[in-house]
Amino acid sequence: MTTSLVAGSTVPWAPTTRAAPAGYGAPAPSGRAPRDRAGSLRAAVGGKNGTKLKVVEPPETRGTVYDLTDELTMGRATGCHITLDDTYVSQLHARVFKRDGQIFIEDLGSTNGTYVNRTKVTAPLVVRRGDRLQVGKTVMEVT
C-alpha cells in the first residue's frame, strides 16, 4: 500500500498515527531559538556530548549534523534554523523542542506531514536517540 504525498509522488509505506502522551501538548512556536552574545545558537542539550540530529538521507546532505537547542524550526523559509530546499517541505514545517528534560517534535500544520520512524506525527511527540525524523525527503537520526 502506498500513500500519496503530492500528485505523482508516493512512499512505499502506509503511515500510521502516534499521539503524544497525555499532558504534553505544546504551545505555539515562540520564534527563534535563544542566541548567545555572539549571535550563535545556544545549545540547550547540544555541544560535544549533547543530542544532535544527523542527516542520513538524501545522499547529497548525508552526514550534516545539527546540535539540538531549546527549539529548532525546520522548513523552506530562510528564517528556519534548519532550512531544507525541498518542494515536499512546507515553509514552516516542523519544530523540535526541549521540555522537562525530553526532546519533542511537532508538525506545524505542514502539507505533507512529519514522520518519526515512519509514523505520522499528529501531536508533539517525544523522540529518543536512534529515532528517525522525516521532513519531506530529508531523514535525520537523533544521535
Phi, psi and omega per residue, in radians:
M1 nan 2.384 3.103
T2 -2.097 2.759 3.140
T3 -2.119 2.236 -3.133
S4 -1.325 2.238 3.076
L5 -1.635 -0.845 3.124
V6 -2.503 2.692 -3.116
A7 -0.799 2.158 3.103
G8 1.488 0.029 -3.121
S9 -2.138 2.422 3.107
T10 -2.424 2.790 3.002
V11 -2.020 2.628 -3.026
P12 -1.426 0.395 -3.139
W13 -2.561 2.673 3.118
A14 -1.667 2.095 -3.118
P15 -1.190 2.569 3.002
T16 -2.001 3.023 3.134
T17 -1.990 2.585 3.138
R18 -2.475 2.045 -3.108
A19 -1.618 2.800 3.100
A20 -1.269 2.753 3.080
P21 -1.052 2.669 3.129
A22 -0.969 2.444 3.093
G23 1.506 0.051 -3.117
Y24 -1.936 0.515 3.029
G25 -1.136 2.634 -3.089
A26 -2.102 2.593 3.083
P27 -1.217 2.902 3.111
A28 -1.063 2.720 -3.134
P29 -0.967 2.439 -3.082
S30 -1.764 0.155 -3.141
G31 1.938 -2.653 -3.051
R32 -1.345 2.766 3.094
A33 -1.180 2.707 3.131
P34 -1.048 2.577 3.132
R35 -2.129 2.631 3.097
D36 -1.481 -3.064 -3.087
R37 -1.067 -0.515 -3.138
A38 -1.419 -0.094 3.107
G39 1.585 0.005 3.138
S40 -1.514 2.754 3.139
L41 -1.083 2.347 3.110
R42 -1.577 2.146 -3.113
A43 -1.408 2.202 3.066
A44 -1.509 -0.692 3.134
V45 -2.291 0.155 -3.123
G46 -1.471 -2.612 3.141
G47 1.591 -2.965 -3.058
K48 -1.023 -0.720 -3.090
N49 -1.937 0.150 -3.068
G50 -1.451 3.088 3.133
T51 -1.351 2.461 -3.095
K52 -2.367 2.850 2.975
L53 -1.943 2.188 -3.135
K54 -2.029 2.179 -3.138
V55 -1.238 2.231 3.093
V56 -1.970 -0.343 3.060
E57 -2.544 2.540 -0.001
P58 -1.386 2.892 -3.070
P59 -0.971 -0.604 -3.073
E60 -1.210 -0.310 3.081
T61 -2.076 0.111 3.136
R62 -0.960 2.387 3.104
G63 1.669 -0.234 3.084
T64 -1.134 2.347 -3.079
V65 -2.131 2.363 3.087
Y66 -2.083 2.222 3.016
D67 -1.259 2.359 3.070
L68 -1.352 2.389 3.126
T69 -2.039 -2.997 3.100
D70 -0.948 -0.670 3.110
E71 -2.735 2.299 3.044
L72 -2.136 2.397 3.013
T73 -1.893 2.593 3.124
M74 -2.199 2.434 3.096
G75 2.945 -3.029 3.136
R76 -1.478 -0.353 -3.089
A77 -1.139 2.511 -3.121
T78 -1.159 -0.358 3.130
G79 -1.408 -0.097 3.127
C80 -1.290 2.598 3.091
H81 -1.151 -0.692 3.061
I82 -2.028 1.876 -3.130
T83 -1.650 2.179 -3.100
L84 -2.014 2.103 3.129
D85 -1.525 1.467 -3.003
D86 -2.668 2.153 -3.099
T87 -1.180 -0.248 3.092
Y88 -1.484 -0.078 -3.107
V89 -1.787 2.337 3.081
S90 -1.297 2.853 3.132
Q91 -0.960 -0.871 3.054
L92 -2.146 1.652 -2.889
H93 -1.600 -0.909 -3.037
A94 -2.664 2.880 3.027
R95 -2.391 2.615 3.045
V96 -2.067 2.276 -3.078
F97 -2.524 2.817 -3.134
K98 -1.834 2.368 3.055
R99 -2.630 2.311 3.091
D100 0.910 0.692 3.102
G101 1.314 0.124 3.125
Q102 -2.074 2.764 3.105
I103 -1.809 2.314 3.134
F104 -2.112 2.705 2.940
I105 -2.141 2.530 3.140
E106 -2.434 2.298 3.011
D107 -1.368 2.407 -3.081
L108 -1.810 0.673 3.122
G109 1.411 0.512 -3.117
S110 -1.124 2.776 3.120
T111 -1.241 -0.762 -3.011
N112 -1.779 -0.001 3.059
G113 1.498 2.867 3.074
T114 -2.137 2.432 -3.052
Y115 -2.217 2.510 3.002
V116 -2.125 2.082 -3.104
N117 0.881 0.784 3.102
R118 1.169 0.273 3.098
T119 -1.954 2.245 -3.094
K120 -1.157 2.352 3.115
V121 -1.489 2.136 -3.129
T122 -1.983 -0.177 3.115
A123 -2.738 2.878 3.094
P124 -0.886 2.325 -2.996
L125 -2.314 2.347 3.092
V126 -1.201 2.353 3.042
V127 -2.077 2.636 -3.092
R128 -2.268 2.902 3.089
R129 -0.938 2.377 3.142
G130 1.655 -0.315 3.099
D131 -1.191 2.589 3.102
R132 -1.962 2.186 3.137
L133 -1.808 2.342 3.112
Q134 -2.147 2.188 3.063
V135 -2.242 1.941 -3.048
G136 1.089 -2.298 3.135
K137 -1.545 -0.060 -3.080
T138 -1.595 2.241 3.074
V139 -2.038 2.225 3.118
M140 -2.147 2.478 3.106
E141 -1.827 2.390 3.068
V142 -1.369 2.118 -3.099
T143 -2.141 nan nan
